[in-house]
């Protein structure tokens, strides 16, 4: 038995992993509040019921291709790319119901649509490619070259921003200029032509003048006295000029070891609050946050590398914790517990555990901080706690 609904998120699907070492889920996109696409291993998955169920709509025959990223130009036209194998891209023109191979063989490290039939894509250089004909060419002007091109965000068919491993570039109709040099840029997103955001590992920057100048936003990447890093891939997304989401994770030598944290700003980056914050969830069971997607300021999804899909209709709500899996109760259809009074001010009583002497409980504040509370004798003194909402797990 697992706790699947806490705070403002519900776990609505647990997709099966294909048992191949090193493989995991990496991306998710919803075109509207019902229809979504997940590229995974050599298949494309599609949902029409908000993510509760998924069907395989495309399977690469050889099993060699590994699909890991998907983008849509509109609700009908999309492209999924591979990261391993023959490097085939597959395209849909019917909202993901059917897919066909794109002419040419390429490693799309990052890409976005310039038009319905042309993409801008980066490997170690920046290219344009037709999805209808087998042609591509490098761009004129100063070359955009980097060991990594983490993200490309197209504003219109003549303007795009490219976050590379060493700098931030602006593409302008077959030409390009550098906007920020000697800085590792993780993600970039422009919700409108004039206003945009980009990140490095610790900092978020904002422009209100088409990228000509950038202000540093007052974001602190420390949570519960633990420093987190801003994700390079699937790290930043804005619904409007002022409402957006950011993903961070704790790391050891650059590798994530917790499930991750999702932050939200409602004021153009002046403040960020956590809306998805894991506490005591074993990363071995859930994996890390692989990707997140919002179709408006309220409706969104979080997908982990091990296929756990969470859903919100409130933008994640206020700060909260996601509870760990609960312990199964053997040989009993249910376990009746009573925690009273609720709300309480001085004394808290827990009844129903007399037959379970090995039960373990934990209490947390609404911000995720563990609260030392001894309920071993069925009651606890809470008079010293400040007023607030507290969660107790058994």
Buried (B, 14 or more C-beta within 10 A) or exposed (E): EEEBBBBBBBBBBBBEBBEEEEBBBBBBBBBEEEBBBBBBBBBBBBBBEBBEEBEEBBEBEEEEBBBBBBBBBEEBBBBBBBBBBEBBBBBBBEBBBEBEBBBBEBBBBBBBBBEBBBBBBBBBEBBBBBBEEEEBEEBEEEEBBBEBBBBBBBBEEEBBBBBBBBBBBBBEBEEBEBBBEEBBBBBBBBBEEEBBBBBBBBBBBBBBEBBEEBEEBEBEBEBEEEEBBBBBBBBBBBBEBBBBBBBBBBBEEEEBEBBBBBBBBBEBBEEBBBBBBBBBBEBEEBBBBBBBBBBEBBBBBBBBBBBBBBBBBBBBBBBBBBBBBEBEEEEEEEBEBEBEEEEBEEEBBBEBBEEBEEBEBBBBBBBBEEBEBEBEEEEBEBEEBEEEEBBBBB
